[in-house]
Amino acid sequence: MAWQILLVKIFFIALIGSLLCLDRILLQVMISRPIIIAPLTGLVLGNVYVGLIIGAILELFWIDRVPIGIYIPPNDSVASVVAVSVASLIMHPKSDVQPDLIAMAVLAAIPFGILVKNIDVRMMVTNNQLSDQAIEDAKKLDIRAIEKKTFLGVARSFAIYFFVILFAQAVLFASLGWVYWKLPESILGILKMIYYFMPLLGIAVALNTIKFRGTIPLFCAIFLTIAVFLGFFYGL
């Protein structure tokens, strides 16, 4: 029964996460940003605090990677959903926040963000082909054909995001869930150090972009610093 509930959660997160990721290409109202999508994922899993921490970390990491021109940044939305889901599912529901587990989940999810970036590039190429075909349909006044191509592009993106998030959750939960509880204290200590180092790295990136992005990086940096120190002292 426990495995059935777990599978339902993984499937549901893949569904919700892929819908929110569509904001990157469809709505573009910023709900796909890590600082938003990660807490929403945490809310669904009943662990908003972990979502806030991971969202702030990944927001700071890639805040200087913006889609300008033909540049496609790493897919921080997918990485955020996967990291929050894996950390929340592995973490014991009655335990305190585990910095080492959060660090491990973030490090394991980042490669999927880079992987999906390459997929996004390929999707952009195929969507450009659909756009060219839609222009020809417009010349023929074939509105229905244009609608079909528009929905096809969106459906294809949703399907790819869904299967990547589903696959990443399954693989990382199975692997990290087994490895984490067998790690020696020395490795767990290193992961904790990485957890407290991540905000410093994120703040460095944010400070480098303040003149371009206003106060958002500074706000994320302050929030993350306060949250981490509160978690550190609470853990003591």
N, C-alpha and C positions, 0 to 999 in steps of 0.2 A: 504493500500500500504506500509506503514511504517513497519507493522508487517511482510509482505512478504519479504521486504529487509532484515530485521533483521534475519529471518529464513534462508535466503540464506547465510548471513554472518556466522551464527552459523554452518550451514552445511559445508560451504567452509573451515572454520577454522578447523573443525573436520577432513575433508579430508586431508588438507595440514599438519596439526599437526600429524596425524597418519602416514603419509608418512615419515615425518621427524623423528618420533619416531622409525621407523624401523632401523634407523642408529645404535641403541643400539644392535641389533642382526644381522644385515646384512652387512652394509658397514663399520661401526665403523670408520668414518672419523671425529668424534667429532661435527658434526652439531646438534646432539641431546643434547649437553650440554646446560644448561640454558642460559649461556652468549651468545649463538648463536641462539638457537631456539626461545627464548623470543623476541629479537629484530626483528627476521624475522616475527614472529606473529604480532608484533606491526607494522611492515612495511605494512603488508597486510591490517591491520585495520586503517592505517594512523596515528599511534601514536607510533613512534619509541622510543621516550624518555621514555614512560612508559615501553616499552619492555626492554630497556636498564637497567632501575632501577630494575625492577622485576627480570630480568635475573641475574644481579649482586648479588642481595640479595640471591636468591635461589642457585646460584653457590657457594657462600660463605657458606651458611647453610650446604650444603651436600657435600662439596668438599673433606671431609675426608671419605666419604662413597663410596669406589671404589669396583667394582666387582672383588674380588680376590678369586680364588678357587670356593667354592660352595656358597659364600656369595653373595646375591642379594641385592643391595642397594635400597632405595626408588626411585620410578620413578620420578625423578626431571624434566624429559622432559614433561610428561603429566601435572604435577603441574604447570610448567612454561606456557604452552600453555593456560591452563584453567585460570590461574590468569591474564595473559595479556588480554585475550579475555573478561573476565568478567569486569575487570576494564575499558577497552576501550569502551565496549558497554554501560556501565552504565554512564560513564563520559560524560558530555555535550560536544559536539564537539568544542564549542567556549569558553569553560571555561579553566582556568589555571589548572596545574597539582594539583590534590587533594590528598595530602598525606594520609588523613584518609581513602579514598576509596581504595588506593593502599594497605594500611595495611590490610584492611578488605578482599580484594581479595586474598592477599597472605595467610592470615590465613585460609581462606575458602578453598583454593586450596591444601594446604599441606596435609590434610587427604586423598585426592584423590591420591596423590603420594604414600602414604603409602598403600592405598588399592590396587593400581595397582602393588605394589611390591609383594603382596601376590598372585596376578594373575600371575605375571611373574614367580614366583616359580612353580606354577602349570603348566604353559606353558613349563617350562624347563623340568619338569618330562615327559610330553607328547611328547616333542621333542626328549627326550632321547629314548623313545619307538620307535618313527619314525626312529631314527638313527639306532637302533638295527635291525629294519625291513629292512632298507636300506642296512645294511651289508649283510643280507641274500639275498637280491636282487642282490647285487654285486657278491656274490658267484655264482648266476645263470646267471650273465652277462646281467641282465635285466636293461638296462640303462634308459628306459622309466619309469619304476617303481620308480627308484631312483629320477628322475626328478620330478615326481608327488609328492613324499613325501617331497621333498625340497620346492616346491611351496606351498604345503599344510601347512607346518609349517609357512612360511612367510605370507600366506593369512590369517591364523588363528590369528596371532599376529596383522596384520593390522586391521582385523575386530574387535578384542577386543579393541584396542586402539581407533578406530573410534567411537565405541558405548559408550565407557567410556567418551571420550572428548565431544561427542555430548550430552550425558546425563548430565554431570557435568555443561556444559555451560547453558543448558536449566534450570536446577534446580537452580543453583546459580544466574543466571540472574533474574529469576522470584522472588526468595526469597530476595536476597541482593538488587536488584533493587527496591523492595517495602520497605524493612526495612531501607535502607540507608537514604532515603529522609525523614524518620520519626524519626530519631534518635535525641535526645536532644543534645544541644551544649556540655554538660559535657561528653557524650560518644564520641562525635566526637573529643573532646580534648584529651581523652585517646587514641583514635586510632592514632591521630597525634603523641603523645608521643611514641607509639609503633613503628610507622614508623621511627622515628629518633633513636629509640633504636635498630632496626634491624641491621643497619650497624655495631654497636658496637659488637653485638652478632656474626655477620658474620666475623668481623675482628678477634675476639677472636678465632674462629674456624680456620680461615686461618693461624694465627700466630702459631697455634699448629701443622700445617702441612707443614710449609715452608721447613723444612729440608727434607721432603719426596717429595714434589711436585715442588720444585724450586721456581721460581718467579711468577708463575701464580696467586696464592692466594694473593700475595702482590700487584700485578697489579690490581686485582679485588677490593681489599680493598681500594687502593688509588683512583681508578676511582669512586667507589661508594661513598666514603667520599666526594670527590670534587663535585660530582653530587648532593648529598643530601644537602650540604651546599649552593651550588648555588641555588637549589630550595628553600631552607629555606630563604635565603636573598632576592631572587626574590619575594617570597610570602609576605615578609615584605614591 
